[in-house]
């Protein structure tokens, strides 16, 4: 029974780890039942050929025995064995293929190296005896007895329904007796196959339910799994802090190349760069609050003009990312700012020239 503290659904990482260990939902009864069904179906299909093969083997053996002794290397035995084996190969191949296909359909192809690792404690007789007489061992035995009881019931029912015919078999020929025996075996076979298939479906459901219960996790296991897959929160916070610092330094270095910084004037600051060979100005840095103050400090330190335009600064901050060009709807407003900057710079140059 699953631990009552395991209240959380298993994570994908937990499922993947269990799969690598070979813990997948598979019903052995389903694989073996489909294999038996395939063997029975091919036997019915190959029945005339197999009967001819065995009949030829017996006839040839009797004919040869009447004329000369039969040895191990007699050609009649060799060719008859080849004929019989060629008839049995499709039967065995069908059983193996269906059993393998059932296993693949249930859990897919799983290469679990950990499950193949030899564990010597599995060879302990005491442990095996404990498993046999444990609650899980007894439950497995009871599970096996349920389909056996159904098969036994239909076998007895088939005997009862053909009882009168069985009593009169002494008056029948070999052909009629063989046909009756084949009819009874076929009836028991297909009814048993239906019982085993139905039980295999139930067994698969029970196995899946047990597997899901085993994979469930406690809250502590869920936290440990999250730390293992996503990393410790402290480390992730430290990494994010470093990344934010790097981005800020890059923005401040880009501010040094800006043509103008547009502010609102306290909360937002957007640095624009425009050169004559450029078609449209681009945003090289932007920030709000503390980062906006640092952008303005860098702009003052490197003599980058700072223009106050609250509406434009807020629009640029919310609609344009760093490295992108400004949208067409802001061309006019940005152009006015640039014209004011160029005029101010030209006036400063003219005043400086007149002084000299």
Buried (B, 14 or more C-beta within 10 A) or exposed (E): EEEEEBEBEBBEEBBEBBBBBBBBBBBBBBBBBBBBBBBBBBBEEBEEBBEEBBEBBEEBBEEBEEEEEEEEEBEBBEEBEEBBEEBBEBBBEBBEEBBEBBBEEBBEEBEBEEEEEEEEEEEEEEEEEEEEEEEEBEEEEEBEEEBBEBBEEBBEEBEEEBEEBBEEEEEEEEEEBEEBEEEBEEBBBBBBBEBBBEBBBBBBEEBBEBBBEEBBBBEEBBEEBBEEEEEEEEEEEEEEEEEEEEBBEEBBEBBBEBBBBBBBBEBBBBBBBBEEEEEEBBBBBBBBEEBBBBBBEBBEEEEBBBBEBBEBBBBBBEEBEBEEEBEEEBEEBBEEBBEBBBEEEEEEEEEEEEEE
